[in-house]
Amino acid sequence: MKKITLLPQQKEFSIEEGQTILDAALEAGINYPNRCQVGACAMCLCKKLEGEIEYDLEPLLTDKEQQEGWVFACQATAKSDLVLLLE
């Protein structure tokens, strides 16, 4: 299991192998914004400050957005511990 730290709320939760960030947050009781859960509405968009993620299917993010650290939490899984910014 890996650990995710959500800033600025300073909330921490665990994520299992293959589980999406959004599913892990909701399972931990975190009120994480979401609507479609397929990467279309962008409500779950957050910024990765530390760590590595991966997607089964590449999200609709530009190369620049990905380089800036933007992540669709409903589609991303953790390859390492993560620090995410959700404002």
Helices and strands as residue ranges (DSSP letters): E 2-7, E 11-15, H 21-27, E 45-50, E 53-55, H 63-67, E 70-72, E 76-78, E 82-85
